[in-house]
């Protein structure tokens, strides 16, 4: 059985990500979706928690008709030591046979350790987390760029308001602090 791995921050999970998952599952029996930078949240570049991202991805895949037994969603806390990053990743996920990445640095870190495939990203400039967060912060239409279940979840978790507030925070990595919360 062939198992693939994709790594992303999924901030938020969008239609480009869904297209990637569908394409990989045409080549693999199972897919591991590694949520990178799992420790970051409530900052503009990473507004959602790892748990929120798991929920978005799980919901979107099930709604699109992908059986739950075909995928694993695993949050991965960053390993700051690049020379041990791949060993750290391997210790946290099930065995996999192919890594799908367009990231040249990740390819460099992994090199010959595993089969590497460069995926075909669907309309990368359109389906882009940074673009989606910017549209949300500017109160422009964005829902057409994410699966409908993701848009609903983002509304329920107050993610839209969170992104708009975070866009006004001056320091890039300053955490969002709610007033009157101790």
CNS distance restraints for C-alpha pairs under 8 A (distance, minus, plus):
assign (resid   1 and name CA) (resid  28 and name CA) 7.74 0.50 0.50
assign (resid   1 and name CA) (resid  29 and name CA) 6.21 0.50 0.50
assign (resid   1 and name CA) (resid  30 and name CA) 7.96 0.50 0.50
assign (resid   2 and name CA) (resid  28 and name CA) 5.12 0.50 0.50
assign (resid   2 and name CA) (resid  29 and name CA) 5.53 0.50 0.50
assign (resid   2 and name CA) (resid  30 and name CA) 6.77 0.50 0.50
assign (resid   2 and name CA) (resid  96 and name CA) 7.35 0.50 0.50
assign (resid   2 and name CA) (resid  97 and name CA) 6.16 0.50 0.50
assign (resid   2 and name CA) (resid  98 and name CA) 7.95 0.50 0.50
assign (resid   3 and name CA) (resid  28 and name CA) 5.49 0.50 0.50
assign (resid   3 and name CA) (resid  29 and name CA) 5.94 0.50 0.50
assign (resid   3 and name CA) (resid  30 and name CA) 4.75 0.50 0.50
assign (resid   3 and name CA) (resid  31 and name CA) 5.53 0.50 0.50
assign (resid   3 and name CA) (resid  32 and name CA) 7.32 0.50 0.50
assign (resid   3 and name CA) (resid  95 and name CA) 7.55 0.50 0.50
assign (resid   3 and name CA) (resid  96 and name CA) 4.91 0.50 0.50
assign (resid   3 and name CA) (resid  97 and name CA) 5.52 0.50 0.50
assign (resid   3 and name CA) (resid  98 and name CA) 6.79 0.50 0.50
assign (resid   4 and name CA) (resid  24 and name CA) 7.16 0.50 0.50
assign (resid   4 and name CA) (resid  28 and name CA) 6.05 0.50 0.50
assign (resid   4 and name CA) (resid  30 and name CA) 6.38 0.50 0.50
assign (resid   4 and name CA) (resid  31 and name CA) 4.77 0.50 0.50
assign (resid   4 and name CA) (resid  32 and name CA) 6.10 0.50 0.50
assign (resid   4 and name CA) (resid  96 and name CA) 5.57 0.50 0.50
assign (resid   4 and name CA) (resid  97 and name CA) 5.89 0.50 0.50
assign (resid   4 and name CA) (resid  98 and name CA) 4.86 0.50 0.50
assign (resid   4 and name CA) (resid  99 and name CA) 5.85 0.50 0.50
assign (resid   4 and name CA) (resid 100 and name CA) 7.08 0.50 0.50
assign (resid   5 and name CA) (resid  31 and name CA) 5.67 0.50 0.50
assign (resid   5 and name CA) (resid  32 and name CA) 4.63 0.50 0.50
assign (resid   5 and name CA) (resid  33 and name CA) 5.96 0.50 0.50
assign (resid   5 and name CA) (resid  34 and name CA) 7.11 0.50 0.50
assign (resid   5 and name CA) (resid  96 and name CA) 6.49 0.50 0.50
assign (resid   5 and name CA) (resid  97 and name CA) 7.93 0.50 0.50
assign (resid   5 and name CA) (resid  98 and name CA) 6.34 0.50 0.50
assign (resid   5 and name CA) (resid  99 and name CA) 4.89 0.50 0.50
assign (resid   5 and name CA) (resid 100 and name CA) 6.04 0.50 0.50
assign (resid   6 and name CA) (resid  31 and name CA) 7.56 0.50 0.50
assign (resid   6 and name CA) (resid  32 and name CA) 6.38 0.50 0.50
assign (resid   6 and name CA) (resid  33 and name CA) 5.18 0.50 0.50
assign (resid   6 and name CA) (resid  34 and name CA) 6.07 0.50 0.50
assign (resid   6 and name CA) (resid  99 and name CA) 6.22 0.50 0.50
assign (resid   6 and name CA) (resid 100 and name CA) 5.27 0.50 0.50
assign (resid   6 and name CA) (resid 101 and name CA) 6.60 0.50 0.50
assign (resid   7 and name CA) (resid  33 and name CA) 6.04 0.50 0.50
assign (resid   7 and name CA) (resid  34 and name CA) 4.65 0.50 0.50
assign (resid   7 and name CA) (resid  35 and name CA) 6.02 0.50 0.50
assign (resid   7 and name CA) (resid  36 and name CA) 6.18 0.50 0.50
assign (resid   7 and name CA) (resid 100 and name CA) 7.80 0.50 0.50
assign (resid   7 and name CA) (resid 101 and name CA) 7.30 0.50 0.50
assign (resid   8 and name CA) (resid  33 and name CA) 7.77 0.50 0.50
assign (resid   8 and name CA) (resid  34 and name CA) 6.49 0.50 0.50
assign (resid   8 and name CA) (resid  35 and name CA) 5.45 0.50 0.50
assign (resid   8 and name CA) (resid  36 and name CA) 5.41 0.50 0.50
assign (resid   9 and name CA) (resid  35 and name CA) 5.41 0.50 0.50
assign (resid   9 and name CA) (resid  36 and name CA) 4.98 0.50 0.50
assign (resid   9 and name CA) (resid  37 and name CA) 6.28 0.50 0.50
assign (resid   9 and name CA) (resid  38 and name CA) 7.66 0.50 0.50
assign (resid   9 and name CA) (resid  46 and name CA) 7.74 0.50 0.50
assign (resid  10 and name CA) (resid  14 and name CA) 7.44 0.50 0.50
assign (resid  10 and name CA) (resid  17 and name CA) 7.78 0.50 0.50
assign (resid  10 and name CA) (resid  35 and name CA) 6.97 0.50 0.50
assign (resid  10 and name CA) (resid  53 and name CA) 6.70 0.50 0.50
assign (resid  10 and name CA) (resid 129 and name CA) 7.15 0.50 0.50
assign (resid  11 and name CA) (resid  45 and name CA) 7.50 0.50 0.50
assign (resid  11 and name CA) (resid  46 and name CA) 5.96 0.50 0.50
assign (resid  11 and name CA) (resid  47 and name CA) 6.84 0.50 0.50
assign (resid  11 and name CA) (resid  48 and name CA) 6.53 0.50 0.50
assign (resid  11 and name CA) (resid  53 and name CA) 7.39 0.50 0.50
assign (resid  11 and name CA) (resid 129 and name CA) 5.61 0.50 0.50
assign (resid  12 and name CA) (resid  48 and name CA) 7.54 0.50 0.50
assign (resid  12 and name CA) (resid  53 and name CA) 7.11 0.50 0.50
assign (resid  12 and name CA) (resid  56 and name CA) 7.91 0.50 0.50
assign (resid  12 and name CA) (resid 129 and name CA) 5.89 0.50 0.50
assign (resid  12 and name CA) (resid 132 and name CA) 7.91 0.50 0.50
assign (resid  12 and name CA) (resid 146 and name CA) 7.93 0.50 0.50
assign (resid  12 and name CA) (resid 150 and name CA) 7.98 0.50 0.50
assign (resid  13 and name CA) (resid  17 and name CA) 6.18 0.50 0.50
assign (resid  13 and name CA) (resid  18 and name CA) 7.63 0.50 0.50
assign (resid  13 and name CA) (resid  53 and name CA) 7.23 0.50 0.50
assign (resid  13 and name CA) (resid  56 and name CA) 6.63 0.50 0.50
assign (resid  13 and name CA) (resid  57 and name CA) 6.27 0.50 0.50
assign (resid  13 and name CA) (resid 129 and name CA) 7.65 0.50 0.50
assign (resid  13 and name CA) (resid 146 and name CA) 6.75 0.50 0.50
assign (resid  13 and name CA) (resid 147 and name CA) 7.99 0.50 0.50
assign (resid  13 and name CA) (resid 150 and name CA) 7.14 0.50 0.50
assign (resid  14 and name CA) (resid  18 and name CA) 6.45 0.50 0.50
assign (resid  14 and name CA) (resid 127 and name CA) 6.46 0.50 0.50
assign (resid  14 and name CA) (resid 128 and name CA) 7.45 0.50 0.50
assign (resid  14 and name CA) (resid 129 and name CA) 7.30 0.50 0.50
assign (resid  14 and name CA) (resid 145 and name CA) 6.00 0.50 0.50
assign (resid  14 and name CA) (resid 146 and name CA) 4.12 0.50 0.50
assign (resid  14 and name CA) (resid 147 and name CA) 6.28 0.50 0.50
assign (resid  14 and name CA) (resid 150 and name CA) 7.83 0.50 0.50
assign (resid  15 and name CA) (resid  19 and name CA) 6.08 0.50 0.50
assign (resid  15 and name CA) (resid 127 and name CA) 6.39 0.50 0.50
assign (resid  15 and name CA) (resid 145 and name CA) 5.83 0.50 0.50
assign (resid  15 and name CA) (resid 146 and name CA) 4.98 0.50 0.50
assign (resid  15 and name CA) (resid 147 and name CA) 5.94 0.50 0.50
assign (resid  16 and name CA) (resid  20 and name CA) 6.22 0.50 0.50
assign (resid  16 and name CA) (resid 121 and name CA) 6.60 0.50 0.50
assign (resid  16 and name CA) (resid 122 and name CA) 5.34 0.50 0.50
assign (resid  16 and name CA) (resid 123 and name CA) 7.01 0.50 0.50
assign (resid  16 and name CA) (resid 124 and name CA) 6.94 0.50 0.50
assign (resid  16 and name CA) (resid 127 and name CA) 5.13 0.50 0.50
assign (resid  16 and name CA) (resid 128 and name CA) 7.49 0.50 0.50
assign (resid  17 and name CA) (resid  21 and name CA) 6.25 0.50 0.50
assign (resid  18 and name CA) (resid  22 and name CA) 6.23 0.50 0.50
assign (resid  18 and name CA) (resid  60 and name CA) 7.67 0.50 0.50
assign (resid  18 and name CA) (resid  61 and name CA) 7.34 0.50 0.50
assign (resid  18 and name CA) (resid 147 and name CA) 7.98 0.50 0.50
assign (resid  19 and name CA) (resid  23 and name CA) 6.18 0.50 0.50
assign (resid  19 and name CA) (resid 121 and name CA) 7.79 0.50 0.50
assign (resid  19 and name CA) (resid 122 and name CA) 6.63 0.50 0.50
assign (resid  20 and name CA) (resid  24 and name CA) 6.14 0.50 0.50
assign (resid  20 and name CA) (resid 119 and name CA) 7.16 0.50 0.50
assign (resid  20 and name CA) (resid 120 and name CA) 7.28 0.50 0.50
assign (resid  20 and name CA) (resid 121 and name CA) 6.49 0.50 0.50
assign (resid  20 and name CA) (resid 122 and name CA) 7.38 0.50 0.50
assign (resid  21 and name CA) (resid  25 and name CA) 6.12 0.50 0.50
assign (resid  21 and name CA) (resid  31 and name CA) 7.76 0.50 0.50
assign (resid  22 and name CA) (resid  26 and name CA) 6.50 0.50 0.50
assign (resid  23 and name CA) (resid  27 and name CA) 7.03 0.50 0.50
assign (resid  24 and name CA) (resid  28 and name CA) 6.02 0.50 0.50
assign (resid  24 and name CA) (resid  31 and name CA) 7.42 0.50 0.50
assign (resid  25 and name CA) (resid  29 and name CA) 6.19 0.50 0.50
assign (resid  25 and name CA) (resid  30 and name CA) 6.58 0.50 0.50
assign (resid  25 and name CA) (resid  31 and name CA) 6.74 0.50 0.50
assign (resid  29 and name CA) (resid  70 and name CA) 6.60 0.50 0.50
assign (resid  30 and name CA) (resid  69 and name CA) 7.75 0.50 0.50
assign (resid  30 and name CA) (resid  70 and name CA) 4.54 0.50 0.50
assign (resid  30 and name CA) (resid  71 and name CA) 5.50 0.50 0.50
assign (resid  30 and name CA) (resid  72 and name CA) 7.98 0.50 0.50
assign (resid  31 and name CA) (resid  70 and name CA) 6.28 0.50 0.50
assign (resid  31 and name CA) (resid  71 and name CA) 4.71 0.50 0.50
assign (resid  31 and name CA) (resid  72 and name CA) 6.34 0.50 0.50
assign (resid  32 and name CA) (resid  71 and name CA) 5.69 0.50 0.50
assign (resid  32 and name CA) (resid  72 and name CA) 4.72 0.50 0.50
assign (resid  32 and name CA) (resid  73 and name CA) 6.04 0.50 0.50
assign (resid  32 and name CA) (resid  74 and name CA) 7.30 0.50 0.50
assign (resid  32 and name CA) (resid  93 and name CA) 7.55 0.50 0.50
assign (resid  32 and name CA) (resid  94 and name CA) 7.79 0.50 0.50
assign (resid  32 and name CA) (resid  96 and name CA) 7.86 0.50 0.50
assign (resid  33 and name CA) (resid  71 and name CA) 7.19 0.50 0.50
assign (resid  33 and name CA) (resid  72 and name CA) 5.96 0.50 0.50
assign (resid  33 and name CA) (resid  73 and name CA) 4.78 0.50 0.50
assign (resid  33 and name CA) (resid  74 and name CA) 6.23 0.50 0.50
assign (resid  34 and name CA) (resid  73 and name CA) 6.04 0.50 0.50
assign (resid  34 and name CA) (resid  74 and name CA) 4.98 0.50 0.50
assign (resid  34 and name CA) (resid  75 and name CA) 5.76 0.50 0.50
assign (resid  34 and name CA) (resid  76 and name CA) 6.27 0.50 0.50
assign (resid  34 and name CA) (resid  93 and name CA) 7.99 0.50 0.50
assign (resid  35 and name CA) (resid  50 and name CA) 7.12 0.50 0.50
assign (resid  35 and name CA) (resid  53 and name CA) 7.73 0.50 0.50
assign (resid  35 and name CA) (resid  54 and name CA) 7.87 0.50 0.50
assign (resid  35 and name CA) (resid  73 and name CA) 7.18 0.50 0.50
assign (resid  35 and name CA) (resid  74 and name CA) 5.97 0.50 0.50
assign (resid  35 and name CA) (resid  75 and name CA) 4.47 0.50 0.50
assign (resid  35 and name CA) (resid  76 and name CA) 5.61 0.50 0.50
assign (resid  36 and name CA) (resid  75 and name CA) 6.35 0.50 0.50
assign (resid  36 and name CA) (resid  76 and name CA) 5.04 0.50 0.50
assign (resid  36 and name CA) (resid  77 and name CA) 6.45 0.50 0.50
assign (resid  36 and name CA) (resid  78 and name CA) 6.69 0.50 0.50
assign (resid  37 and name CA) (resid  75 and name CA) 7.90 0.50 0.50
assign (resid  37 and name CA) (resid  76 and name CA) 6.35 0.50 0.50
assign (resid  37 and name CA) (resid  77 and name CA) 5.39 0.50 0.50
assign (resid  37 and name CA) (resid  78 and name CA) 5.32 0.50 0.50
assign (resid  38 and name CA) (resid  49 and name CA) 7.09 0.50 0.50
assign (resid  38 and name CA) (resid  50 and name CA) 5.06 0.50 0.50
assign (resid  38 and name CA) (resid  75 and name CA) 5.42 0.50 0.50
assign (resid  38 and name CA) (resid  76 and name CA) 5.34 0.50 0.50
assign (resid  38 and name CA) (resid  77 and name CA) 4.82 0.50 0.50
assign (resid  38 and name CA) (resid  78 and name CA) 7.14 0.50 0.50
assign (resid  39 and name CA) (resid  49 and name CA) 7.67 0.50 0.50
assign (resid  39 and name CA) (resid  50 and name CA) 7.18 0.50 0.50
assign (resid  39 and name CA) (resid  76 and name CA) 7.94 0.50 0.50
assign (resid  39 and name CA) (resid  77 and name CA) 5.46 0.50 0.50
assign (resid  39 and name CA) (resid  78 and name CA) 7.37 0.50 0.50
assign (resid  40 and name CA) (resid  46 and name CA) 6.05 0.50 0.50
assign (resid  40 and name CA) (resid  47 and name CA) 7.93 0.50 0.50
assign (resid  40 and name CA) (resid  48 and name CA) 7.99 0.50 0.50
assign (resid  40 and name CA) (resid  49 and name CA) 6.94 0.50 0.50
assign (resid  40 and name CA) (resid  50 and name CA) 7.90 0.50 0.50
assign (resid  41 and name CA) (resid  46 and name CA) 5.04 0.50 0.50
assign (resid  41 and name CA) (resid  47 and name CA) 4.95 0.50 0.50
assign (resid  41 and name CA) (resid  48 and name CA) 5.13 0.50 0.50
assign (resid  41 and name CA) (resid  49 and name CA) 4.92 0.50 0.50
assign (resid  41 and name CA) (resid  50 and name CA) 7.61 0.50 0.50
assign (resid  42 and name CA) (resid  46 and name CA) 6.30 0.50 0.50
assign (resid  42 and name CA) (resid  47 and name CA) 4.33 0.50 0.50
assign (resid  42 and name CA) (resid  48 and name CA) 6.18 0.50 0.50
assign (resid  42 and name CA) (resid  49 and name CA) 7.31 0.50 0.50
assign (resid  42 and name CA) (resid 162 and name CA) 7.67 0.50 0.50
assign (resid  42 and name CA) (resid 166 and name CA) 7.42 0.50 0.50
assign (resid  42 and name CA) (resid 175 and name CA) 5.73 0.50 0.50
assign (resid  42 and name CA) (resid 176 and name CA) 5.72 0.50 0.50
assign (resid  43 and name CA) (resid  47 and name CA) 4.95 0.50 0.50
assign (resid  43 and name CA) (resid 166 and name CA) 6.21 0.50 0.50
assign (resid  43 and name CA) (resid 172 and name CA) 6.98 0.50 0.50
assign (resid  43 and name CA) (resid 173 and name CA) 5.66 0.50 0.50
assign (resid  43 and name CA) (resid 174 and name CA) 6.53 0.50 0.50
assign (resid  43 and name CA) (resid 175 and name CA) 5.70 0.50 0.50
assign (resid  43 and name CA) (resid 176 and name CA) 6.75 0.50 0.50
assign (resid  44 and name CA) (resid 163 and name CA) 6.34 0.50 0.50
assign (resid  44 and name CA) (resid 166 and name CA) 5.10 0.50 0.50
assign (resid  44 and name CA) (resid 167 and name CA) 5.86 0.50 0.50
assign (resid  44 and name CA) (resid 169 and name CA) 8.00 0.50 0.50
assign (resid  44 and name CA) (resid 172 and name CA) 6.89 0.50 0.50
assign (resid  44 and name CA) (resid 173 and name CA) 7.57 0.50 0.50
assign (resid  45 and name CA) (resid 130 and name CA) 7.36 0.50 0.50
assign (resid  45 and name CA) (resid 172 and name CA) 7.85 0.50 0.50
assign (resid  47 and name CA) (resid 159 and name CA) 7.58 0.50 0.50
assign (resid  47 and name CA) (resid 162 and name CA) 7.17 0.50 0.50
assign (resid  47 and name CA) (resid 163 and name CA) 6.37 0.50 0.50
assign (resid  47 and name CA) (resid 166 and name CA) 7.70 0.50 0.50
assign (resid  48 and name CA) (resid  52 and name CA) 5.97 0.50 0.50
assign (resid  48 and name CA) (resid  53 and name CA) 6.45 0.50 0.50
assign (resid  48 and name CA) (resid 159 and name CA) 7.37 0.50 0.50
assign (resid  49 and name CA) (resid  53 and name CA) 6.31 0.50 0.50
assign (resid  50 and name CA) (resid  54 and name CA) 6.18 0.50 0.50
assign (resid  50 and name CA) (resid  75 and name CA) 6.14 0.50 0.50
assign (resid  51 and name CA) (resid  55 and name CA) 6.28 0.50 0.50
assign (resid  52 and name CA) (resid  56 and name CA) 6.24 0.50 0.50
assign (resid  53 and name CA) (resid  57 and name CA) 6.13 0.50 0.50
assign (resid  54 and name CA) (resid  58 and name CA) 5.98 0.50 0.50
assign (resid  54 and name CA) (resid  73 and name CA) 6.37 0.50 0.50
assign (resid  54 and name CA) (resid  74 and name CA) 7.72 0.50 0.50
assign (resid  54 and name CA) (resid  75 and name CA) 7.72 0.50 0.50
assign (resid  55 and name CA) (resid  59 and name CA) 6.00 0.50 0.50
assign (resid  56 and name CA) (resid  60 and name CA) 6.10 0.50 0.50
assign (resid  56 and name CA) (resid 149 and name CA) 7.34 0.50 0.50
assign (resid  56 and name CA) (resid 150 and name CA) 5.28 0.50 0.50
assign (resid  56 and name CA) (resid 153 and name CA) 6.74 0.50 0.50
assign (resid  57 and name CA) (resid  61 and name CA) 6.10 0.50 0.50
assign (resid  57 and name CA) (resid  73 and name CA) 7.84 0.50 0.50
assign (resid  57 and name CA) (resid 150 and name CA) 7.69 0.50 0.50
assign (resid  58 and name CA) (resid  62 and name CA) 6.20 0.50 0.50
assign (resid  58 and name CA) (resid  73 and name CA) 7.62 0.50 0.50
assign (resid  59 and name CA) (resid  63 and name CA) 6.06 0.50 0.50
assign (resid  59 and name CA) (resid 149 and name CA) 6.32 0.50 0.50
assign (resid  59 and name CA) (resid 150 and name CA) 7.24 0.50 0.50
assign (resid  60 and name CA) (resid  64 and name CA) 6.15 0.50 0.50
assign (resid  60 and name CA) (resid 147 and name CA) 6.14 0.50 0.50
assign (resid  60 and name CA) (resid 148 and name CA) 7.80 0.50 0.50
assign (resid  60 and name CA) (resid 149 and name CA) 5.77 0.50 0.50
assign (resid  60 and name CA) (resid 150 and name CA) 6.34 0.50 0.50
assign (resid  61 and name CA) (resid  65 and name CA) 6.52 0.50 0.50
assign (resid  61 and name CA) (resid  66 and name CA) 5.38 0.50 0.50
assign (resid  61 and name CA) (resid  67 and name CA) 7.78 0.50 0.50
assign (resid  61 and name CA) (resid  68 and name CA) 7.91 0.50 0.50
assign (resid  62 and name CA) (resid  66 and name CA) 5.26 0.50 0.50
assign (resid  62 and name CA) (resid  67 and name CA) 6.37 0.50 0.50
assign (resid  62 and name CA) (resid  68 and name CA) 6.73 0.50 0.50
assign (resid  63 and name CA) (resid 149 and name CA) 7.34 0.50 0.50
assign (resid  66 and name CA) (resid  70 and name CA) 7.16 0.50 0.50
assign (resid  67 and name CA) (resid  71 and name CA) 7.68 0.50 0.50
assign (resid  68 and name CA) (resid  72 and name CA) 7.96 0.50 0.50
assign (resid  74 and name CA) (resid  92 and name CA) 7.95 0.50 0.50
assign (resid  74 and name CA) (resid  93 and name CA) 7.09 0.50 0.50
assign (resid  76 and name CA) (resid  89 and name CA) 7.30 0.50 0.50
assign (resid  76 and name CA) (resid  92 and name CA) 7.36 0.50 0.50
assign (resid  78 and name CA) (resid  85 and name CA) 7.90 0.50 0.50
assign (resid  79 and name CA) (resid  84 and name CA) 7.40 0.50 0.50
assign (resid  79 and name CA) (resid  85 and name CA) 5.54 0.50 0.50
assign (resid  79 and name CA) (resid  88 and name CA) 6.90 0.50 0.50
assign (resid  80 and name CA) (resid  85 and name CA) 7.46 0.50 0.50
assign (resid  81 and name CA) (resid  85 and name CA) 6.16 0.50 0.50
assign (resid  82 and name CA) (resid  86 and name CA) 7.89 0.50 0.50
assign (resid  82 and name CA) (resid 109 and name CA) 7.32 0.50 0.50
assign (resid  83 and name CA) (resid 109 and name CA) 7.24 0.50 0.50
assign (resid  84 and name CA) (resid  88 and name CA) 6.14 0.50 0.50
assign (resid  85 and name CA) (resid  89 and name CA) 6.17 0.50 0.50
assign (resid  85 and name CA) (resid 109 and name CA) 7.72 0.50 0.50
assign (resid  86 and name CA) (resid  90 and name CA) 6.12 0.50 0.50
assign (resid  86 and name CA) (resid 109 and name CA) 6.98 0.50 0.50
assign (resid  86 and name CA) (resid 110 and name CA) 6.44 0.50 0.50
assign (resid  87 and name CA) (resid  91 and name CA) 6.21 0.50 0.50
assign (resid  88 and name CA) (resid  92 and name CA) 6.67 0.50 0.50
assign (resid  89 and name CA) (resid  93 and name CA) 6.54 0.50 0.50
assign (resid  90 and name CA) (resid  94 and name CA) 7.38 0.50 0.50
assign (resid  90 and name CA) (resid  95 and name CA) 7.31 0.50 0.50
assign (resid  97 and name CA) (resid 114 and name CA) 6.52 0.50 0.50
assign (resid  97 and name CA) (resid 115 and name CA) 6.49 0.50 0.50
assign (resid  98 and name CA) (resid 114 and name CA) 6.12 0.50 0.50
assign (resid  98 and name CA) (resid 115 and name CA) 4.72 0.50 0.50
assign (resid  98 and name CA) (resid 116 and name CA) 5.63 0.50 0.50
assign (resid  98 and name CA) (resid 117 and name CA) 6.89 0.50 0.50
assign (resid  99 and name CA) (resid 114 and name CA) 6.92 0.50 0.50
assign (resid  99 and name CA) (resid 115 and name CA) 6.25 0.50 0.50
assign (resid  99 and name CA) (resid 116 and name CA) 4.86 0.50 0.50
assign (resid  99 and name CA) (resid 117 and name CA) 6.15 0.50 0.50
assign (resid 100 and name CA) (resid 116 and name CA) 5.92 0.50 0.50
assign (resid 100 and name CA) (resid 117 and name CA) 4.82 0.50 0.50
assign (resid 100 and name CA) (resid 118 and name CA) 5.65 0.50 0.50
assign (resid 100 and name CA) (resid 119 and name CA) 5.93 0.50 0.50
assign (resid 101 and name CA) (resid 106 and name CA) 7.37 0.50 0.50
assign (resid 101 and name CA) (resid 107 and name CA) 7.36 0.50 0.50
assign (resid 101 and name CA) (resid 116 and name CA) 7.14 0.50 0.50
assign (resid 101 and name CA) (resid 117 and name CA) 6.41 0.50 0.50
assign (resid 101 and name CA) (resid 118 and name CA) 5.25 0.50 0.50
assign (resid 101 and name CA) (resid 119 and name CA) 6.33 0.50 0.50
assign (resid 102 and name CA) (resid 107 and name CA) 7.95 0.50 0.50
assign (resid 102 and name CA) (resid 118 and name CA) 5.15 0.50 0.50
assign (resid 102 and name CA) (resid 119 and name CA) 6.52 0.50 0.50
assign (resid 103 and name CA) (resid 107 and name CA) 6.39 0.50 0.50
assign (resid 104 and name CA) (resid 108 and name CA) 6.19 0.50 0.50
assign (resid 105 and name CA) (resid 109 and name CA) 6.29 0.50 0.50
assign (resid 106 and name CA) (resid 110 and name CA) 6.20 0.50 0.50
assign (resid 107 and name CA) (resid 111 and name CA) 5.60 0.50 0.50
assign (resid 107 and name CA) (resid 116 and name CA) 7.30 0.50 0.50
assign (resid 110 and name CA) (resid 114 and name CA) 6.94 0.50 0.50
assign (resid 122 and name CA) (resid 127 and name CA) 7.35 0.50 0.50
assign (resid 123 and name CA) (resid 127 and name CA) 6.00 0.50 0.50
assign (resid 124 and name CA) (resid 128 and name CA) 6.10 0.50 0.50
assign (resid 126 and name CA) (resid 131 and name CA) 7.48 0.50 0.50
assign (resid 126 and name CA) (resid 145 and name CA) 7.67 0.50 0.50
assign (resid 127 and name CA) (resid 131 and name CA) 7.57 0.50 0.50
assign (resid 127 and name CA) (resid 132 and name CA) 7.67 0.50 0.50
assign (resid 127 and name CA) (resid 145 and name CA) 6.19 0.50 0.50
assign (resid 128 and name CA) (resid 132 and name CA) 6.24 0.50 0.50
assign (resid 129 and name CA) (resid 133 and name CA) 6.14 0.50 0.50
assign (resid 130 and name CA) (resid 134 and name CA) 6.11 0.50 0.50
assign (resid 131 and name CA) (resid 135 and name CA) 6.13 0.50 0.50
assign (resid 132 and name CA) (resid 136 and name CA) 6.20 0.50 0.50
assign (resid 132 and name CA) (resid 142 and name CA) 6.02 0.50 0.50
assign (resid 132 and name CA) (resid 145 and name CA) 7.32 0.50 0.50
assign (resid 133 and name CA) (resid 137 and name CA) 6.09 0.50 0.50
assign (resid 133 and name CA) (resid 163 and name CA) 6.68 0.50 0.50
assign (resid 134 and name CA) (resid 138 and name CA) 6.17 0.50 0.50
assign (resid 135 and name CA) (resid 139 and name CA) 6.05 0.50 0.50
assign (resid 135 and name CA) (resid 140 and name CA) 4.97 0.50 0.50
assign (resid 135 and name CA) (resid 141 and name CA) 6.57 0.50 0.50
assign (resid 135 and name CA) (resid 142 and name CA) 6.04 0.50 0.50
assign (resid 136 and name CA) (resid 140 and name CA) 5.93 0.50 0.50
assign (resid 136 and name CA) (resid 141 and name CA) 7.27 0.50 0.50
assign (resid 136 and name CA) (resid 142 and name CA) 6.44 0.50 0.50
assign (resid 136 and name CA) (resid 160 and name CA) 6.58 0.50 0.50
assign (resid 136 and name CA) (resid 163 and name CA) 6.99 0.50 0.50
assign (resid 136 and name CA) (resid 164 and name CA) 6.72 0.50 0.50
assign (resid 137 and name CA) (resid 160 and name CA) 7.90 0.50 0.50
assign (resid 137 and name CA) (resid 163 and name CA) 6.11 0.50 0.50
assign (resid 137 and name CA) (resid 164 and name CA) 4.41 0.50 0.50
assign (resid 137 and name CA) (resid 165 and name CA) 7.91 0.50 0.50
assign (resid 137 and name CA) (resid 167 and name CA) 6.15 0.50 0.50
assign (resid 138 and name CA) (resid 164 and name CA) 7.66 0.50 0.50
assign (resid 142 and name CA) (resid 146 and name CA) 7.57 0.50 0.50
assign (resid 143 and name CA) (resid 147 and name CA) 7.77 0.50 0.50
assign (resid 143 and name CA) (resid 148 and name CA) 7.21 0.50 0.50
assign (resid 143 and name CA) (resid 151 and name CA) 6.05 0.50 0.50
assign (resid 144 and name CA) (resid 148 and name CA) 7.92 0.50 0.50
assign (resid 146 and name CA) (resid 150 and name CA) 6.25 0.50 0.50
assign (resid 146 and name CA) (resid 151 and name CA) 6.42 0.50 0.50
assign (resid 147 and name CA) (resid 151 and name CA) 6.56 0.50 0.50
assign (resid 148 and name CA) (resid 152 and name CA) 6.29 0.50 0.50
assign (resid 149 and name CA) (resid 153 and name CA) 6.22 0.50 0.50
assign (resid 150 and name CA) (resid 154 and name CA) 6.02 0.50 0.50
assign (resid 151 and name CA) (resid 155 and name CA) 6.29 0.50 0.50
assign (resid 152 and name CA) (resid 156 and name CA) 6.24 0.50 0.50
assign (resid 153 and name CA) (resid 157 and name CA) 6.10 0.50 0.50
assign (resid 154 and name CA) (resid 158 and name CA) 6.17 0.50 0.50
assign (resid 154 and name CA) (resid 159 and name CA) 4.78 0.50 0.50
assign (resid 154 and name CA) (resid 160 and name CA) 6.34 0.50 0.50
assign (resid 155 and name CA) (resid 159 and name CA) 5.87 0.50 0.50
assign (resid 155 and name CA) (resid 160 and name CA) 6.10 0.50 0.50
assign (resid 158 and name CA) (resid 162 and name CA) 6.17 0.50 0.50
assign (resid 159 and name CA) (resid 163 and name CA) 6.07 0.50 0.50
assign (resid 160 and name CA) (resid 164 and name CA) 6.36 0.50 0.50
assign (resid 161 and name CA) (resid 165 and name CA) 6.15 0.50 0.50
assign (resid 162 and name CA) (resid 166 and name CA) 6.01 0.50 0.50
assign (resid 163 and name CA) (resid 167 and name CA) 6.01 0.50 0.50
assign (resid 164 and name CA) (resid 168 and name CA) 6.92 0.50 0.50
assign (resid 165 and name CA) (resid 169 and name CA) 6.92 0.50 0.50
assign (resid 166 and name CA) (resid 176 and name CA) 6.64 0.50 0.50
assign (resid 169 and name CA) (resid 174 and name CA) 7.15 0.50 0.50
assign (resid 169 and name CA) (resid 176 and name CA) 7.82 0.50 0.50
assign (resid 170 and name CA) (resid 174 and name CA) 7.80 0.50 0.50
assign (resid 177 and name CA) (resid 181 and name CA) 7.86 0.50 0.50
